[in-house]
Amino acid sequence: MGEPNPYTTPRARVEDAPEPVDRRFRWKAAVLGAATDLGGSALAGALLVFISVLTASGEGGTKEALERLGQSWPFLLISMVVGGAFTVLGGYVAGRVARHSFLTHALAAGGLSLGLGILLFGNDDGPYSGIVAFFGYGLHLPLAMLGGWLAWRRLARR
């Protein structure tokens, strides 16, 4: 009685077909992508400010060095490039976590991080604030979608 009957169908699944992917929108992916973008940008920005203030602190006080950084075009350009790289990474993370609808999830992560970034970090009144806002806000969603596209390309190459 302990032996299975060889003439009946097995109770376990025997086919090697993969389980179908759940195609619902995954908020977890969008939130993780946005957190990657905001957290990475904030940490890298703080590190960039710290290094810049340390190197320029011999020319005056810390407060003066911070004021000069806000008006320094090379510093702002480097900050925008670093922030843009983290936006691409956030879109990539959203796409990889979702494993489907890569661009949709990356766009949602980019929109979420853009909205939270505007709320958390506020306005800039520096001399280059217009061009920084134009490129920073204007390129945010396309850069996030680039990250989602890269996640899709990586999966398609396998």
Phi and psi restraints in degrees (value plus and minus 20) as a CYANA .aco file:
   2 GLY   PHI     -98.2   -58.2
   2 GLY   PSI     -38.4     1.6
   3 GLU   PHI    -107.0   -67.0
   3 GLU   PSI     120.5   160.5
   4 PRO   PHI     -93.3   -53.3
   4 PRO   PSI     131.4   171.4
   5 ASN   PHI     -93.6   -53.6
   5 ASN   PSI     102.5   142.5
   6 PRO   PHI     -91.1   -51.1
   6 PRO   PSI     -30.4     9.6
   7 TYR   PHI    -118.9   -78.9
   7 TYR   PSI     -16.2    23.8
   8 THR   PHI    -125.8   -85.8
   8 THR   PSI     143.4   183.4
   9 THR   PHI     -94.1   -54.1
   9 THR   PSI     126.0   166.0
  10 PRO   PHI     -87.9   -47.9
  10 PRO   PSI     130.3   170.3
  11 ARG   PHI    -101.3   -61.3
  11 ARG   PSI     -44.9    -4.9
  12 ALA   PHI    -104.1   -64.1
  12 ALA   PSI     135.7   175.7
  13 ARG   PHI     -90.6   -50.6
  13 ARG   PSI     110.6   150.6
  14 VAL   PHI    -132.2   -92.2
  14 VAL   PSI     -34.9     5.1
  15 GLU   PHI     -99.6   -59.6
  15 GLU   PSI     133.0   173.0
  16 ASP   PHI    -116.5   -76.5
  16 ASP   PSI      -8.2    31.8
  17 ALA   PHI     -88.6   -48.6
  17 ALA   PSI     119.0   159.0
  18 PRO   PHI     -89.7   -49.7
  18 PRO   PSI     133.6   173.6
  19 GLU   PHI     -83.7   -43.7
  19 GLU   PSI     124.5   164.5
  20 PRO   PHI     -87.2   -47.2
  20 PRO   PSI     124.3   164.3
  21 VAL   PHI    -101.4   -61.4
  21 VAL   PSI     113.8   153.8
  22 ASP   PHI     -91.1   -51.1
  22 ASP   PSI      99.7   139.7
  23 ARG   PHI    -112.8   -72.8
  23 ARG   PSI      -7.2    32.8
  24 ARG   PHI     -93.1   -53.1
  24 ARG   PSI     136.6   176.6
  25 PHE   PHI     -87.1   -47.1
  25 PHE   PSI     112.7   152.7
  26 ARG   PHI    -124.7   -84.7
  26 ARG   PSI      83.6   123.6
  27 TRP   PHI     -85.0   -45.0
  27 TRP   PSI     -49.8    -9.8
  28 LYS   PHI     -77.6   -37.6
  28 LYS   PSI     -61.6   -21.6
  29 ALA   PHI     -85.3   -45.3
  29 ALA   PSI     -63.0   -23.0
  30 ALA   PHI     -85.8   -45.8
  30 ALA   PSI     -61.6   -21.6
  31 VAL   PHI     -87.8   -47.8
  31 VAL   PSI     -61.5   -21.5
  32 LEU   PHI     -85.7   -45.7
  32 LEU   PSI     -58.5   -18.5
  33 GLY   PHI     -84.8   -44.8
  33 GLY   PSI     -63.4   -23.4
  34 ALA   PHI     -85.6   -45.6
  34 ALA   PSI     -59.9   -19.9
  35 ALA   PHI     -85.9   -45.9
  35 ALA   PSI     -56.7   -16.7
  36 THR   PHI     -83.3   -43.3
  36 THR   PSI     -64.6   -24.6
  37 ASP   PHI     -83.8   -43.8
  37 ASP   PSI     -74.1   -34.1
  38 LEU   PHI     -86.6   -46.6
  38 LEU   PSI     -66.1   -26.1
  39 GLY   PHI     -85.2   -45.2
  39 GLY   PSI     -65.9   -25.9
  40 GLY   PHI     -85.4   -45.4
  40 GLY   PSI     -61.8   -21.8
  41 SER   PHI     -84.0   -44.0
  41 SER   PSI     -62.3   -22.3
  42 ALA   PHI     -86.4   -46.4
  42 ALA   PSI     -64.4   -24.4
  43 LEU   PHI     -86.7   -46.7
  43 LEU   PSI     -64.0   -24.0
  44 ALA   PHI     -86.5   -46.5
  44 ALA   PSI     -58.0   -18.0
  45 GLY   PHI     -85.1   -45.1
  45 GLY   PSI     -61.9   -21.9
  46 ALA   PHI     -84.1   -44.1
  46 ALA   PSI     -61.2   -21.2
  47 LEU   PHI     -85.4   -45.4
  47 LEU   PSI     -60.4   -20.4
  48 LEU   PHI     -83.7   -43.7
  48 LEU   PSI     -62.5   -22.5
  49 VAL   PHI     -85.2   -45.2
  49 VAL   PSI     -63.3   -23.3
  50 PHE   PHI     -80.1   -40.1
  50 PHE   PSI     -66.9   -26.9
  51 ILE   PHI     -86.0   -46.0
  51 ILE   PSI     -61.6   -21.6
  52 SER   PHI     -85.8   -45.8
  52 SER   PSI     -59.0   -19.0
  53 VAL   PHI     -89.4   -49.4
  53 VAL   PSI     -58.0   -18.0
  54 LEU   PHI     -83.6   -43.6
  54 LEU   PSI     -60.7   -20.7
  55 THR   PHI     -94.4   -54.4
  55 THR   PSI     -46.6    -6.6
  56 ALA   PHI    -122.4   -82.4
  56 ALA   PSI     -17.6    22.4
  57 SER   PHI     -91.7   -51.7
  57 SER   PSI     -38.3     1.7
  58 GLY   PHI     -91.8   -51.8
  58 GLY   PSI     -36.0     4.0
  59 GLU   PHI    -115.3   -75.3
  59 GLU   PSI       0.3    40.3
  60 GLY   PHI     124.4   164.4
  60 GLY   PSI    -185.7  -145.7
  61 GLY   PHI    -100.9   -60.9
  61 GLY   PSI     152.6   192.6
  62 THR   PHI     -86.2   -46.2
  62 THR   PSI     -59.1   -19.1
  63 LYS   PHI     -83.6   -43.6
  63 LYS   PSI     -61.0   -21.0
  64 GLU   PHI     -86.4   -46.4
  64 GLU   PSI     -57.8   -17.8
  65 ALA   PHI     -84.9   -44.9
  65 ALA   PSI     -60.1   -20.1
  66 LEU   PHI     -85.7   -45.7
  66 LEU   PSI     -58.9   -18.9
  67 GLU   PHI     -85.2   -45.2
  67 GLU   PSI     -59.3   -19.3
  68 ARG   PHI     -86.6   -46.6
  68 ARG   PSI     -54.7   -14.7
  69 LEU   PHI     -83.8   -43.8
  69 LEU   PSI     -59.5   -19.5
  70 GLY   PHI     -85.2   -45.2
  70 GLY   PSI     -37.6     2.4
  71 GLN   PHI    -131.8   -91.8
  71 GLN   PSI     -12.8    27.2
  72 SER   PHI    -112.8   -72.8
  72 SER   PSI      95.1   135.1
  73 TRP   PHI     -81.8   -41.8
  73 TRP   PSI     -63.4   -23.4
  74 PRO   PHI     -80.6   -40.6
  74 PRO   PSI     -60.1   -20.1
  75 PHE   PHI     -83.9   -43.9
  75 PHE   PSI     -64.2   -24.2
  76 LEU   PHI     -85.2   -45.2
  76 LEU   PSI     -57.9   -17.9
  77 LEU   PHI     -85.2   -45.2
  77 LEU   PSI     -65.0   -25.0
  78 ILE   PHI     -82.8   -42.8
  78 ILE   PSI     -61.0   -21.0
  79 SER   PHI     -82.1   -42.1
  79 SER   PSI     -60.8   -20.8
  80 MET   PHI     -87.4   -47.4
  80 MET   PSI     -58.5   -18.5
  81 VAL   PHI     -86.6   -46.6
  81 VAL   PSI     -63.6   -23.6
  82 VAL   PHI     -84.3   -44.3
  82 VAL   PSI     -64.6   -24.6
  83 GLY   PHI     -82.1   -42.1
  83 GLY   PSI     -60.6   -20.6
  84 GLY   PHI     -84.0   -44.0
  84 GLY   PSI     -56.9   -16.9
  85 ALA   PHI     -84.3   -44.3
  85 ALA   PSI     -58.9   -18.9
  86 PHE   PHI     -92.3   -52.3
  86 PHE   PSI     -47.2    -7.2
  87 THR   PHI     -87.9   -47.9
  87 THR   PSI     -61.4   -21.4
  88 VAL   PHI     -82.0   -42.0
  88 VAL   PSI     -63.5   -23.5
  89 LEU   PHI     -82.6   -42.6
  89 LEU   PSI     -60.0   -20.0
  90 GLY   PHI     -82.8   -42.8
  90 GLY   PSI     -62.3   -22.3
  91 GLY   PHI     -84.8   -44.8
  91 GLY   PSI     -57.3   -17.3
  92 TYR   PHI     -84.5   -44.5
  92 TYR   PSI     -65.0   -25.0
  93 VAL   PHI     -81.9   -41.9
  93 VAL   PSI     -63.3   -23.3
  94 ALA   PHI     -80.7   -40.7
  94 ALA   PSI     -64.3   -24.3
  95 GLY   PHI     -86.3   -46.3
  95 GLY   PSI     -60.7   -20.7
  96 ARG   PHI     -88.4   -48.4
  96 ARG   PSI     -58.7   -18.7
  97 VAL   PHI     -89.4   -49.4
  97 VAL   PSI     -59.4   -19.4
  98 ALA   PHI     -91.6   -51.6
  98 ALA   PSI     -57.9   -17.9
  99 ARG   PHI      46.1    86.1
  99 ARG   PSI      -9.7    30.3
 100 HIS   PHI    -183.1  -143.1
 100 HIS   PSI     143.8   183.8
 101 SER   PHI      26.7    66.7
 101 SER   PSI      34.1    74.1
 102 PHE   PHI     -77.8   -37.8
 102 PHE   PSI     -67.5   -27.5
 103 LEU   PHI     -88.4   -48.4
 103 LEU   PSI     -56.0   -16.0
 104 THR   PHI     -84.0   -44.0
 104 THR   PSI     -66.4   -26.4
 105 HIS   PHI     -87.9   -47.9
 105 HIS   PSI     -58.1   -18.1
 106 ALA   PHI     -86.5   -46.5
 106 ALA   PSI     -60.1   -20.1
 107 LEU   PHI     -84.6   -44.6
 107 LEU   PSI     -60.4   -20.4
 108 ALA   PHI     -85.4   -45.4
 108 ALA   PSI     -61.5   -21.5
 109 ALA   PHI     -84.6   -44.6
 109 ALA   PSI     -61.3   -21.3
 110 GLY   PHI     -84.7   -44.7
 110 GLY   PSI     -62.3   -22.3
 111 GLY   PHI     -84.9   -44.9
 111 GLY   PSI     -60.7   -20.7
 112 LEU   PHI     -85.6   -45.6
 112 LEU   PSI     -65.3   -25.3
 113 SER   PHI     -89.6   -49.6
 113 SER   PSI     -53.0   -13.0
 114 LEU   PHI     -86.1   -46.1
 114 LEU   PSI     -66.8   -26.8
 115 GLY   PHI     -82.8   -42.8
 115 GLY   PSI     -66.4   -26.4
 116 LEU   PHI     -87.0   -47.0
 116 LEU   PSI     -56.5   -16.5
 117 GLY   PHI     -83.9   -43.9
 117 GLY   PSI     -60.3   -20.3
 118 ILE   PHI     -86.0   -46.0
 118 ILE   PSI     -61.7   -21.7
 119 LEU   PHI     -87.0   -47.0
 119 LEU   PSI     -62.2   -22.2
 120 LEU   PHI     -98.7   -58.7
 120 LEU   PSI     -61.4   -21.4
 121 PHE   PHI    -120.7   -80.7
 121 PHE   PSI     -30.3     9.7
 122 GLY   PHI      45.2    85.2
 122 GLY   PSI    -181.4  -141.4
 123 ASN   PHI    -110.1   -70.1
 123 ASN   PSI     137.0   177.0
 124 ASP   PHI    -137.2   -97.2
 124 ASP   PSI     112.5   152.5
 125 ASP   PHI    -129.1   -89.1
 125 ASP   PSI       0.0    40.0
 126 GLY   PHI     -92.4   -52.4
 126 GLY   PSI     155.3   195.3
 127 PRO   PHI     -87.8   -47.8
 127 PRO   PSI     -42.8    -2.8
 128 TYR   PHI    -126.7   -86.7
 128 TYR   PSI      -1.3    38.7
 129 SER   PHI     -81.7   -41.7
 129 SER   PSI     -55.5   -15.5
 130 GLY   PHI     -85.1   -45.1
 130 GLY   PSI     -67.5   -27.5
 131 ILE   PHI     -92.2   -52.2
 131 ILE   PSI     -54.1   -14.1
 132 VAL   PHI     -86.0   -46.0
 132 VAL   PSI     -63.9   -23.9
 133 ALA   PHI     -84.7   -44.7
 133 ALA   PSI     -61.9   -21.9
 134 PHE   PHI     -80.4   -40.4
 134 PHE   PSI     -71.0   -31.0
 135 PHE   PHI     -95.7   -55.7
 135 PHE   PSI     -59.8   -19.8
 136 GLY   PHI     -84.2   -44.2
 136 GLY   PSI     -68.7   -28.7
 137 TYR   PHI    -101.2   -61.2
 137 TYR   PSI     -57.1   -17.1
 138 GLY   PHI     -89.2   -49.2
 138 GLY   PSI     -52.7   -12.7
 139 LEU   PHI    -116.5   -76.5
 139 LEU   PSI     -22.3    17.7
 140 HIS   PHI     -81.9   -41.9
 140 HIS   PSI     -72.5   -32.5
 141 LEU   PHI     -88.4   -48.4
 141 LEU   PSI     -61.7   -21.7
 142 PRO   PHI     -81.8   -41.8
 142 PRO   PSI     -55.3   -15.3
 143 LEU   PHI     -88.6   -48.6
 143 LEU   PSI     -58.1   -18.1
 144 ALA   PHI     -83.9   -43.9
 144 ALA   PSI     -60.7   -20.7
 145 MET   PHI     -88.2   -48.2
 145 MET   PSI     -50.7   -10.7
 146 LEU   PHI     -80.6   -40.6
 146 LEU   PSI     -61.3   -21.3
 147 GLY   PHI     -82.7   -42.7
 147 GLY   PSI     -61.1   -21.1
 148 GLY   PHI     -84.7   -44.7
 148 GLY   PSI     -58.6   -18.6
 149 TRP   PHI     -84.5   -44.5
 149 TRP   PSI     -60.9   -20.9
 150 LEU   PHI     -83.7   -43.7
 150 LEU   PSI     -57.0   -17.0
 151 ALA   PHI     -85.5   -45.5
 151 ALA   PSI     -60.9   -20.9
 152 TRP   PHI     -84.3   -44.3
 152 TRP   PSI     -63.3   -23.3
 153 ARG   PHI     -82.3   -42.3
 153 ARG   PSI     -59.0   -19.0
 154 ARG   PHI     -84.0   -44.0
 154 ARG   PSI     -61.8   -21.8
 155 LEU   PHI     -88.3   -48.3
 155 LEU   PSI     -57.1   -17.1
 156 ALA   PHI     -89.1   -49.1
 156 ALA   PSI     -47.1    -7.1
 157 ARG   PHI     -94.9   -54.9
 157 ARG   PSI     -38.7     1.3
